[in-house]
Amino acid sequence: TPAPPTPPVPTPAPPTPPGPDWRSQFEPNPCEGKKPVDGPEPGDEYFKNVPCMIDGVINALEQAGANVTAGYQGEMDVGDREPINTSYLEAGLCPVNVHWH
């Protein structure tokens, strides 16, 4: 006896475009006002927004790794600073405030 026919795979409906009040689904914003100003030292303004480069010179500390190849060694001297090796939540950060380059 032949196998029964397979039912067609349902095609998901396209997402509904957000309406004019789409932001209301994210309110209250749990990240609002959570961006820190200071980092390890009070008054260092570690998290203040600054231009990444000024006149071709790096003006910002390292922020996001670009090459994640095993064994790759970058050229920026980051001193004794360690990367975040946990989730942003565990590190006390709100993902909304993460700025990638």
The first five atom37 places (N, CA, C, CB, O) and aatype in JSON, in Angstrom:
{
  "aatype": [16, 14, 0, 14, 14, 16, 14, 14, 19, 14, 16, 14, 0, 14, 14, 16, 14, 14, 7, 14, 3, 17, 1, 15, 5, 13, 6, 14, 2, 14, 4, 6, 7, 11, 11, 14, 19, 3, 7, 14, 6, 14, 7, 3, 6, 18, 13, 11, 2, 19, 14, 4, 12, 9, 3, 7, 19, 9, 2, 0, 10, 6, 5, 0, 7, 0, 2, 19, 16, 0, 7, 18, 5, 7, 6, 12, 3, 19, 7, 3, 1, 6, 14, 9, 2, 16, 15, 18, 10, 6, 0, 7, 10, 4, 14, 19, 2, 19, 8, 17, 8],
  "atom_mask": [
    [1, 1, 1, 1, 1],
    [1, 1, 1, 1, 1],
    [1, 1, 1, 1, 1],
    [1, 1, 1, 1, 1],
    [1, 1, 1, 1, 1],
    [1, 1, 1, 1, 1],
    [1, 1, 1, 1, 1],
    [1, 1, 1, 1, 1],
    [1, 1, 1, 1, 1],
    [1, 1, 1, 1, 1],
    [1, 1, 1, 1, 1],
    [1, 1, 1, 1, 1],
    [1, 1, 1, 1, 1],
    [1, 1, 1, 1, 1],
    [1, 1, 1, 1, 1],
    [1, 1, 1, 1, 1],
    [1, 1, 1, 1, 1],
    [1, 1, 1, 1, 1],
    [1, 1, 1, 0, 1],
    [1, 1, 1, 1, 1],
    [1, 1, 1, 1, 1],
    [1, 1, 1, 1, 1],
    [1, 1, 1, 1, 1],
    [1, 1, 1, 1, 1],
    [1, 1, 1, 1, 1],
    [1, 1, 1, 1, 1],
    [1, 1, 1, 1, 1],
    [1, 1, 1, 1, 1],
    [1, 1, 1, 1, 1],
    [1, 1, 1, 1, 1],
    [1, 1, 1, 1, 1],
    [1, 1, 1, 1, 1],
    [1, 1, 1, 0, 1],
    [1, 1, 1, 1, 1],
    [1, 1, 1, 1, 1],
    [1, 1, 1, 1, 1],
    [1, 1, 1, 1, 1],
    [1, 1, 1, 1, 1],
    [1, 1, 1, 0, 1],
    [1, 1, 1, 1, 1],
    [1, 1, 1, 1, 1],
    [1, 1, 1, 1, 1],
    [1, 1, 1, 0, 1],
    [1, 1, 1, 1, 1],
    [1, 1, 1, 1, 1],
    [1, 1, 1, 1, 1],
    [1, 1, 1, 1, 1],
    [1, 1, 1, 1, 1],
    [1, 1, 1, 1, 1],
    [1, 1, 1, 1, 1],
    [1, 1, 1, 1, 1],
    [1, 1, 1, 1, 1],
    [1, 1, 1, 1, 1],
    [1, 1, 1, 1, 1],
    [1, 1, 1, 1, 1],
    [1, 1, 1, 0, 1],
    [1, 1, 1, 1, 1],
    [1, 1, 1, 1, 1],
    [1, 1, 1, 1, 1],
    [1, 1, 1, 1, 1],
    [1, 1, 1, 1, 1],
    [1, 1, 1, 1, 1],
    [1, 1, 1, 1, 1],
    [1, 1, 1, 1, 1],
    [1, 1, 1, 0, 1],
    [1, 1, 1, 1, 1],
    [1, 1, 1, 1, 1],
    [1, 1, 1, 1, 1],
    [1, 1, 1, 1, 1],
    [1, 1, 1, 1, 1],
    [1, 1, 1, 0, 1],
    [1, 1, 1, 1, 1],
    [1, 1, 1, 1, 1],
    [1, 1, 1, 0, 1],
    [1, 1, 1, 1, 1],
    [1, 1, 1, 1, 1],
    [1, 1, 1, 1, 1],
    [1, 1, 1, 1, 1],
    [1, 1, 1, 0, 1],
    [1, 1, 1, 1, 1],
    [1, 1, 1, 1, 1],
    [1, 1, 1, 1, 1],
    [1, 1, 1, 1, 1],
    [1, 1, 1, 1, 1],
    [1, 1, 1, 1, 1],
    [1, 1, 1, 1, 1],
    [1, 1, 1, 1, 1],
    [1, 1, 1, 1, 1],
    [1, 1, 1, 1, 1],
    [1, 1, 1, 1, 1],
    [1, 1, 1, 1, 1],
    [1, 1, 1, 0, 1],
    [1, 1, 1, 1, 1],
    [1, 1, 1, 1, 1],
    [1, 1, 1, 1, 1],
    [1, 1, 1, 1, 1],
    [1, 1, 1, 1, 1],
    [1, 1, 1, 1, 1],
    [1, 1, 1, 1, 1],
    [1, 1, 1, 1, 1],
    [1, 1, 1, 1, 1]
  ],
  "atom_positions": [
    [[0.84, -1.18, 0.0], [0.0, 0.0, 0.0], [0.88, 1.25, 0.0], [-0.95, 0.0, 1.22], [1.9, 1.31, 0.69]],
    [[0.49, 2.21, -0.76], [1.3, 3.45, -0.81], [1.16, 4.24, 0.5], [0.86, 4.35, -2.01], [0.15, 4.15, 1.2]],
    [[2.2, 4.98, 0.78], [2.19, 5.82, 1.99], [1.17, 6.94, 1.82], [3.6, 6.42, 2.28], [0.94, 7.42, 0.71]],
    [[0.56, 7.35, 2.92], [-0.4, 8.45, 2.8], [0.31, 9.72, 2.36], [-1.16, 8.68, 4.14], [1.49, 9.91, 2.67]],
    [[-0.38, 10.59, 1.66], [0.27, 11.83, 1.22], [0.65, 12.71, 2.42], [-0.67, 12.62, 0.27], [-0.05, 12.76, 3.43]],
    [[1.77, 13.37, 2.28], [2.2, 14.27, 3.36], [1.41, 15.57, 3.26], [3.74, 14.55, 3.29], [1.2, 16.1, 2.17]],
    [[0.98, 16.06, 4.41], [0.23, 17.32, 4.37], [1.17, 18.46, 3.98], [-0.43, 17.61, 5.75], [2.36, 18.42, 4.26]],
    [[0.63, 19.46, 3.33], [1.49, 20.6, 2.95], [2.0, 21.32, 4.2], [0.72, 21.59, 2.03], [1.32, 21.39, 5.22]],
    [[3.19, 21.85, 4.07], [3.79, 22.61, 5.17], [3.18, 24.01, 5.14], [5.37, 22.67, 5.06], [3.24, 24.69, 4.13]],
    [[2.59, 24.42, 6.26], [1.97, 25.76, 6.24], [3.02, 26.85, 6.1], [1.16, 25.99, 7.53], [4.1, 26.78, 6.69]],
    [[2.7, 27.83, 5.32], [3.58, 28.98, 5.15], [3.18, 30.04, 6.16], [3.52, 29.54, 3.69], [2.02, 30.45, 6.21]],
    [[4.14, 30.48, 6.97], [3.76, 31.49, 7.97], [3.35, 32.8, 7.29], [4.92, 31.75, 8.94], [3.88, 33.17, 6.25]],
    [[2.42, 33.46, 7.9], [1.98, 34.76, 7.38], [3.09, 35.77, 7.59], [0.66, 35.23, 8.07], [3.82, 35.69, 8.58]],
    [[3.23, 36.72, 6.67], [4.26, 37.74, 6.88], [3.94, 38.55, 8.13], [4.38, 38.68, 5.64], [2.78, 38.69, 8.5]],
    [[4.97, 39.09, 8.78], [4.71, 39.86, 9.99], [3.88, 41.09, 9.68], [6.02, 40.26, 10.66], [3.99, 41.68, 8.61]],
    [[3.07, 41.47, 10.61], [2.27, 42.67, 10.46], [3.16, 43.88, 10.68], [1.07, 42.68, 11.45], [3.86, 43.96, 11.7]],
    [[3.14, 44.82, 9.75], [3.97, 46.01, 9.97], [3.52, 46.73, 11.23], [3.89, 46.97, 8.75], [2.33, 46.74, 11.55]],
    [[4.47, 47.34, 11.94], [4.08, 48.03, 13.16], [3.18, 49.21, 12.86], [5.32, 48.49, 13.93], [3.37, 49.92, 11.87]],
    [[2.21, 49.41, 13.72], [1.32, 50.56, 13.59], [1.95, 51.78, 14.23], [0.0, 0.0, 0.0], [3.08, 51.71, 14.72]],
    [[1.23, 52.89, 14.24], [1.8, 54.12, 14.8], [2.09, 54.03, 16.29], [0.87, 55.26, 14.54], [2.88, 54.81, 16.81]],
    [[1.44, 53.09, 16.98], [1.67, 52.99, 18.43], [2.55, 51.8, 18.79], [0.33, 52.88, 19.16], [2.46, 51.29, 19.9]],
    [[3.39, 51.34, 17.86], [4.2, 50.13, 18.09], [5.11, 50.28, 19.31], [5.04, 49.83, 16.86], [5.43, 49.27, 19.96]],
    [[5.53, 51.48, 19.64], [6.43, 51.67, 20.78], [5.74, 51.33, 22.1], [6.93, 53.1, 20.83], [6.41, 50.98, 23.08]],
    [[4.42, 51.43, 22.13], [3.71, 51.19, 23.39], [3.91, 49.78, 23.9], [2.24, 51.47, 23.21], [3.78, 49.53, 25.1]],
    [[4.22, 48.83, 23.0], [4.43, 47.46, 23.47], [5.73, 47.32, 24.25], [4.42, 46.5, 22.29], [5.95, 46.3, 24.91]],
    [[6.59, 48.32, 24.17], [7.86, 48.27, 24.88], [7.9, 49.21, 26.08], [8.99, 48.61, 23.93], [8.97, 49.48, 26.62]],
    [[6.75, 49.72, 26.48], [6.71, 50.64, 27.6], [6.1, 49.98, 28.81], [5.93, 51.9, 27.23], [5.17, 49.19, 28.66]],
    [[6.55, 50.26, 29.98], [7.69, 51.15, 30.2], [8.99, 50.47, 29.76], [7.77, 51.56, 31.69], [9.12, 49.25, 29.86]],
    [[9.94, 51.25, 29.29], [11.22, 50.74, 28.84], [12.07, 50.42, 30.07], [11.94, 51.77, 27.9], [12.47, 51.33, 30.8]],
    [[12.35, 49.13, 30.31], [13.12, 48.79, 31.52], [14.57, 49.28, 31.47], [13.12, 47.29, 31.72], [15.25, 49.27, 32.5]],
    [[15.04, 49.7, 30.32], [16.42, 50.16, 30.21], [16.55, 51.67, 30.3], [17.02, 49.68, 28.91], [17.67, 52.19, 30.41]],
    [[15.43, 52.39, 30.26], [15.5, 53.84, 30.29], [16.2, 54.32, 31.56], [14.1, 54.45, 30.2], [15.87, 53.91, 32.67]],
    [[17.17, 55.2, 31.36], [17.9, 55.77, 32.49], [18.93, 54.84, 33.11], [0.0, 0.0, 0.0], [19.48, 55.16, 34.16]],
    [[19.2, 53.71, 32.48], [20.12, 52.73, 33.08], [21.55, 52.87, 32.58], [19.62, 51.34, 32.79], [22.46, 52.24, 33.12]],
    [[21.76, 53.69, 31.54], [23.12, 53.82, 31.01], [24.02, 54.43, 32.09], [23.14, 54.7, 29.71], [23.76, 55.53, 32.57]],
    [[25.07, 53.72, 32.46], [25.97, 54.28, 33.48], [26.79, 55.42, 32.88], [26.91, 53.18, 34.04], [26.92, 55.53, 31.66]],
    [[27.34, 56.24, 33.72], [28.22, 57.32, 33.28], [29.66, 56.92, 33.61], [27.85, 58.67, 33.96], [30.53, 56.94, 32.74]],
    [[29.9, 56.56, 34.85], [31.24, 56.22, 35.28], [31.49, 54.73, 35.19], [31.48, 56.7, 36.7], [30.57, 53.92, 35.29]],
    [[32.76, 54.39, 35.0], [33.17, 52.99, 34.94], [33.82, 52.57, 36.24], [0.0, 0.0, 0.0], [33.23, 52.71, 37.31]],
    [[35.04, 52.06, 36.14], [35.71, 51.56, 37.35], [35.99, 52.64, 38.38], [37.0, 50.89, 36.97], [36.0, 52.36, 39.58]],
    [[36.22, 53.87, 37.93], [36.57, 54.95, 38.86], [35.48, 56.01, 38.86], [37.93, 55.59, 38.47], [35.05, 56.46, 37.8]],
    [[35.02, 56.43, 40.03], [34.04, 57.51, 40.09], [34.58, 58.75, 39.38], [33.67, 57.84, 41.56], [35.71, 59.17, 39.61]],
    [[33.75, 59.34, 38.52], [34.14, 60.54, 37.8], [34.92, 60.3, 36.52], [0.0, 0.0, 0.0], [35.3, 61.26, 35.85]],
    [[35.17, 59.03, 36.15], [35.97, 58.78, 34.93], [35.16, 58.92, 33.64], [36.58, 57.39, 35.0], [35.73, 58.94, 32.55]],
    [[33.84, 59.02, 33.75], [32.94, 59.16, 32.59], [33.23, 58.13, 31.5], [33.07, 60.57, 32.0], [33.16, 58.42, 30.31]],
    [[33.56, 56.93, 31.94], [33.94, 55.83, 31.06], [32.9, 55.55, 29.98], [34.16, 54.58, 31.88], [33.25, 55.21, 28.85]],
    [[31.62, 55.69, 30.32], [30.56, 55.35, 29.37], [30.0, 56.56, 28.62], [29.44, 54.67, 30.09], [29.0, 56.43, 27.91]],
    [[30.61, 57.71, 28.75], [30.16, 58.91, 28.06], [30.35, 58.72, 26.55], [30.92, 60.17, 28.56], [31.37, 58.17, 26.11]],
    [[29.38, 59.17, 25.77], [29.5, 59.08, 24.32], [30.58, 60.04, 23.82], [28.15, 59.37, 23.63], [30.55, 61.23, 24.14]],
    [[31.51, 59.53, 23.05], [32.57, 60.34, 22.48], [32.77, 59.91, 21.03], [33.91, 60.21, 23.3], [32.41, 58.79, 20.66]],
    [[33.33, 60.78, 20.19], [33.65, 60.37, 18.83], [34.67, 59.23, 18.86], [34.19, 61.56, 18.0], [35.61, 59.26, 19.66]],
    [[34.5, 58.24, 18.01], [35.42, 57.1, 18.0], [36.81, 57.48, 17.51], [34.86, 55.99, 17.13], [37.81, 56.95, 17.98]],
    [[36.85, 58.4, 16.55], [38.13, 58.85, 16.01], [38.1, 60.38, 15.94], [38.41, 58.23, 14.58], [37.06, 60.98, 15.67]],
    [[39.24, 60.99, 16.2], [39.4, 62.42, 16.03], [40.67, 62.63, 15.22], [39.47, 63.18, 17.41], [41.76, 62.24, 15.64]],
    [[40.52, 63.25, 14.06], [41.65, 63.5, 13.16], [42.45, 62.23, 12.88], [42.56, 64.56, 13.74], [43.68, 62.26, 12.83]],
    [[41.74, 61.11, 12.69], [42.4, 59.86, 12.36], [43.04, 59.14, 13.53], [0.0, 0.0, 0.0], [43.73, 58.14, 13.34]],
    [[42.83, 59.64, 14.74], [43.42, 59.03, 15.93], [42.29, 58.42, 16.76], [44.22, 60.09, 16.78], [41.24, 59.04, 16.96]],
    [[42.51, 57.19, 17.24], [41.51, 56.51, 18.06], [41.25, 57.31, 19.33], [41.97, 55.07, 18.42], [42.18, 57.67, 20.05]],
    [[39.99, 57.6, 19.58], [39.6, 58.4, 20.74], [38.74, 57.6, 21.72], [38.84, 59.64, 20.29], [38.37, 58.12, 22.78]],
    [[38.42, 56.36, 21.4], [37.55, 55.56, 22.26], [38.28, 54.26, 22.63], [36.2, 55.25, 21.55], [39.09, 53.74, 21.87]],
    [[37.96, 53.77, 23.81], [38.53, 52.49, 24.22], [37.94, 51.37, 23.38], [38.28, 52.24, 25.72], [36.94, 51.56, 22.69]],
    [[38.56, 50.22, 23.45], [38.04, 49.07, 22.73], [36.59, 48.83, 23.12], [38.9, 47.81, 23.01], [36.21, 49.04, 24.27]],
    [[35.79, 48.39, 22.15], [34.37, 48.19, 22.44], [33.88, 46.82, 21.99], [33.55, 49.26, 21.77], [33.2, 46.13, 22.75]],
    [[34.21, 46.42, 20.81], [33.71, 45.14, 20.32], [34.78, 44.5, 19.45], [32.39, 45.32, 19.52], [35.38, 45.15, 18.59]],
    [[35.01, 43.23, 19.68], [35.99, 42.51, 18.87], [35.49, 42.35, 17.44], [0.0, 0.0, 0.0], [34.3, 42.15, 17.21]],
    [[36.39, 42.44, 16.5], [36.02, 42.29, 15.1], [36.41, 40.93, 14.57], [36.66, 43.38, 14.26], [35.68, 40.35, 13.76]],
    [[37.53, 40.4, 15.0], [38.01, 39.12, 14.5], [37.96, 38.13, 15.65], [39.45, 39.23, 13.9], [38.69, 38.27, 16.63]],
    [[37.1, 37.13, 15.52], [36.94, 36.16, 16.6], [37.59, 34.82, 16.26], [35.46, 35.95, 16.9], [37.28, 33.8, 16.88]],
    [[38.48, 34.83, 15.29], [39.2, 33.61, 14.91], [40.05, 33.14, 16.08], [40.08, 33.86, 13.65], [40.76, 33.92, 16.71]],
    [[39.97, 31.84, 16.38], [40.76, 31.28, 17.48], [42.24, 31.6, 17.26], [40.55, 29.74, 17.59], [42.79, 31.36, 16.19]],
    [[42.87, 32.13, 18.3], [44.29, 32.43, 18.23], [44.63, 33.81, 17.71], [0.0, 0.0, 0.0], [45.78, 34.23, 17.8]],
    [[43.66, 34.53, 17.16], [43.93, 35.86, 16.61], [44.32, 36.81, 17.72], [42.7, 36.4, 15.85], [43.69, 36.83, 18.78]],
    [[45.36, 37.59, 17.51], [45.8, 38.6, 18.46], [45.7, 39.96, 17.8], [47.26, 38.32, 18.96], [46.35, 40.21, 16.78]],
    [[44.9, 40.83, 18.37], [44.77, 42.18, 17.82], [45.98, 43.02, 18.15], [0.0, 0.0, 0.0], [46.9, 42.56, 18.83]],
    [[45.98, 44.25, 17.67], [47.13, 45.13, 17.86], [46.9, 46.2, 18.91], [47.48, 45.78, 16.56], [47.84, 46.92, 19.25]],
    [[45.68, 46.33, 19.45], [45.4, 47.38, 20.42], [45.82, 46.92, 21.82], [43.92, 47.76, 20.41], [45.43, 45.85, 22.27]],
    [[46.61, 47.74, 22.47], [47.02, 47.44, 23.84], [45.87, 47.84, 24.77], [48.34, 48.19, 24.23], [45.57, 49.02, 24.91]],
    [[45.25, 46.85, 25.39], [44.1, 47.12, 26.26], [44.49, 47.06, 27.73], [42.97, 46.12, 25.99], [43.63, 47.03, 28.61]],
    [[45.77, 47.03, 28.0], [46.22, 47.01, 29.38], [45.74, 45.76, 30.09], [0.0, 0.0, 0.0], [45.82, 44.66, 29.55]],
    [[45.24, 45.93, 31.29], [44.77, 44.77, 32.05], [43.25, 44.6, 31.96], [45.18, 44.91, 33.51], [42.66, 43.81, 32.71]],
    [[42.61, 45.34, 31.05], [41.16, 45.22, 30.89], [40.8, 43.87, 30.26], [40.6, 46.38, 30.04], [41.46, 43.42, 29.33]],
    [[39.77, 43.25, 30.78], [39.31, 41.95, 30.29], [37.98, 42.13, 29.56], [39.16, 40.94, 31.46], [37.19, 43.0, 29.92]],
    [[37.72, 41.32, 28.55], [36.43, 41.41, 27.87], [35.3, 40.88, 28.76], [36.46, 40.63, 26.53], [35.54, 40.15, 29.71]],
    [[34.09, 41.28, 28.43], [32.92, 40.73, 29.13], [32.74, 39.31, 28.64], [31.63, 41.6, 28.87], [32.58, 39.07, 27.45]],
    [[32.75, 38.37, 29.55], [32.62, 36.96, 29.2], [31.32, 36.35, 29.73], [33.8, 36.17, 29.73], [31.19, 35.13, 29.84]],
    [[30.37, 37.21, 30.04], [29.07, 36.76, 30.52], [28.01, 37.44, 29.65], [28.86, 37.09, 32.05], [28.35, 38.18, 28.73]],
    [[26.76, 37.19, 29.94], [25.7, 37.92, 29.24], [25.75, 39.37, 29.7], [24.29, 37.28, 29.51], [26.29, 39.68, 30.77]],
    [[25.18, 40.26, 28.9], [25.14, 41.66, 29.3], [24.38, 41.83, 30.61], [24.49, 42.51, 28.2], [24.76, 42.64, 31.45]],
    [[23.29, 41.06, 30.78], [22.52, 41.14, 32.02], [23.39, 40.79, 33.22], [21.3, 40.21, 31.95], [23.36, 41.49, 34.23]],
    [[24.15, 39.7, 33.11], [25.02, 39.3, 34.22], [26.12, 40.33, 34.49], [25.66, 37.93, 33.93], [26.58, 40.47, 35.62]],
    [[26.52, 41.06, 33.44], [27.56, 42.08, 33.61], [26.99, 43.41, 34.07], [28.32, 42.28, 32.3], [27.72, 44.38, 34.26]],
    [[25.66, 43.46, 34.26], [25.04, 44.69, 34.72], [24.74, 45.69, 33.62], [0.0, 0.0, 0.0], [24.48, 46.86, 33.9]],
    [[24.78, 45.24, 32.37], [24.5, 46.13, 31.24], [23.12, 45.87, 30.68], [25.56, 45.95, 30.14], [22.58, 44.78, 30.82]],
    [[22.55, 46.87, 30.05], [21.29, 46.73, 29.34], [21.64, 46.65, 27.86], [20.28, 47.93, 29.66], [22.29, 47.57, 27.35]],
    [[21.23, 45.6, 27.14], [21.62, 45.46, 25.73], [21.26, 46.66, 24.87], [20.97, 44.25, 25.17], [21.9, 46.89, 23.84]],
    [[20.26, 47.44, 25.26], [19.89, 48.62, 24.48], [21.03, 49.62, 24.46], [18.61, 49.27, 25.05], [21.17, 50.38, 23.5]],
    [[21.84, 49.63, 25.51], [22.91, 50.62, 25.61], [24.24, 50.14, 25.02], [23.12, 51.0, 27.06], [25.24, 50.85, 25.12]],
    [[24.27, 48.98, 24.42], [25.51, 48.47, 23.85], [25.74, 49.13, 22.5], [25.46, 46.92, 23.7], [24.84, 49.18, 21.66]],
    [[26.93, 49.64, 22.3], [27.29, 50.37, 21.08], [28.38, 49.58, 20.35], [27.79, 51.83, 21.41], [29.49, 49.45, 20.86]],
    [[28.05, 49.06, 19.19], [29.0, 48.22, 18.43], [29.67, 49.02, 17.33], [28.27, 47.0, 17.83], [29.09, 49.96, 16.78]],
    [[30.88, 48.65, 17.02], [31.61, 49.24, 15.89], [31.88, 48.16, 14.89], [32.93, 49.92, 16.34], [32.48, 48.42, 13.84]]
  ]
}
